[in-house]
Amino acid sequence: MTDRLSPDLDEQAREILRGNDRGGYTVPTDGLYPYQWNWDSAFAAWGFSTFDIDRAWTELETLFSGQWEDGMVPHIVFHKDDPGYFPGPEVWGSGRTPPTSGISQPPVAAILARLIWARDPEAGRDRIAALYPKLLAWHRWWKRDRCGSGVAAVTHPWESGRDNCPDWDIGMAKVDGSNVGEYQRRDTGHVDASMRPRKEDYDRYLAILFFGRDCGWDQREIIRNGPFLMEDPGITFILLRAHEDLAAIGRELGHDVSELEGWAAELRAGVPQLWNPQVQGYDARDLRGDGFAGRVGSAAFLAYLADAATPALDKRMDEIWNRVSYGFPSADPAAEGFDPRRYWRGPSWPVVNSLIALGLQERGHAEAAERLRRETAEVIKKHGFFEYFDPIDGTPCGGDAFTWTAAIWLTWAGAGATDTEGET
Ligand code: DGY
């Protein structure tokens, strides 16, 4: 990577964004992820906003070109066919143009759109005004189709964005993956298999996908009878923050935002149900019957982003974080199932670190926010813009030249970053 890129890290990050641009949308990385992914794209837009504000808005506009009539914004938009990825558009069978997947992904778009707008309020006004009703429709979809129990639930581990984290183990154990037939994974052809989910996970991911496809992505049926349904602290905190940011955007545009304020208040009232006293942290809950997951992972600490942290959570943060050296681990190293290099089962993800740090900074934990920035910057400087890192020894993992790692470098981790400064 360093051979073909400029030695200056800011410029390298910009080159990654430009290089992963496929014309109006950005792929997360060449090869491994050849389409437009939902939350990756929102981060790409944030990154673009540091040097090309027009391109930043275009990224979000292209993402919303995949929005469904019910408001759902899918986790993948398959703009151009690419045999290098599985499961591709024919497996999802959305029957749409452009083809899409049938599940969503963490709703960070409103949070980042607000930051992008703040960079250039004049240039952004018409763009955000046009996006606002689409964002609102998506938030309404989350409220209606995922928040029935009081907090946000996911119908597929991929919907959480944290695909194989230990939070989902109890829900996944009940999914029957024995009938999915033969298939060929593509991810392990691009990156080291020991850094990716296992075959038994993929069998179950596919079984859940097939259930959704076979019922025509009927949300009521998926919620009532689908093989997987778990409450997710990660989505809950992101959505809560996103409702509040979208309300702030709406107010600025002169809209009545009482509906959004109501959704945010209801979600906030539900947050205590995610507190598991046994593990002293916010925890995922299995709505198919088994209660708490018994895990405290990085998602719990997104509570700072939603102003939902407690002194007990501060304590838990210190305990978990002090077990590693390079950013926040996606799972607790002291808990069963921790694996420092296997995707979401332990690695430190720069993009999640940036969200946690944004929350820490705003809540007056400036020192912790700066530590998170420093540790994240250190591994990027040492190894490059990888997808994720071993939190104990900093080994780079997953895809290289990664869009969202480049984006958070430009907006937060790199020396020139400004978005999260001075917001206490
Ligand atoms: C993948 O293919 O690994 C994605 O994370 C699923 O969207």
Boltz pocket constraint, residues with backbone or C-beta under 6 A from the ligand:
constraints:
  - pocket:
      binder: B
      contacts: [[A, 32], [A, 75], [A, 86], [A, 158], [A, 161], [A, 163], [A, 187]]
      max_distance: 6.0
